Structures are given as C-alpha cells and as structure tokens.
Amino acid sequence: MIQFPIDIKRFIRDGHLSKSPDVKDTRELLERAGYLLDKSCSHDICGEILFEGSDGNFYCLTVEAVIAEANPEYVKEVMAEEEEE
C-alpha cells in the first residue's frame, strides 16, 4: 500500500500542470487535479448519477483523479519518447 503524501522528486510529464510549478507533493497534486476537474466541468461528463443498489445502499458515480503506481512498461515507453525529443 502506498503511504501518502509522497514528495515529488521531478515530473517527467506534467500534463496541464505546467502553470503550477509549485506542486511539490501528492497532496498538492490532488488539490490541483481537483481544481482542473472542476474547471473542466467534469461533473458534466456523466451528469448527476445517484442510485439505490440491490443491497439497500445508495451510490453515486463520480469522476475523479487517482494516483496509482505506474506500469513499468508505460514508464519505459514514456522515457524512451522523452529521450527522442
């Protein structure tokens, strides 16, 4: 299990964060991602979804940012592309 927050040593690719060089750890990264999701109206992607499951509990569908360990093959491909540029 990953222990958060994790300090960010360097970005290989920073997506739409190039205007936020002050992102230093995963807590700040998720905060910035949340801002970008709100700004892009991510709530409109699926619309408001709330349902009752057969177990009697209520659930909603959300669009979110998730930090997960990168697949080594993906890292290898990206690093190769970065070296070519």
C-alpha positions, 0 to 999 in steps of 0.5 A: 500500500502506498503511504501518502503524501509522497514528495515529488522528486521531478515530473517527467510529464506534467500534463496541464500542470505546467502553470503550477510549478509549485506542486511539490507533493501528492497532496498538492497534486490532488488539490490541483487535479481537483481544481482542473476537474472542476474547471473542466466541468467534469461533473458534466461528463456523466451528469448527476448519477445517484442510485439505490443498489440491490443491497439497500445502499445508495451510490453515486458515480463520480469522476475523479483523479487517482494516483496509482503506481505506474506500469513499468512498461508505460514508464519505459515507453514514456522515457524512451519518447522523452529521450527522442525529443 
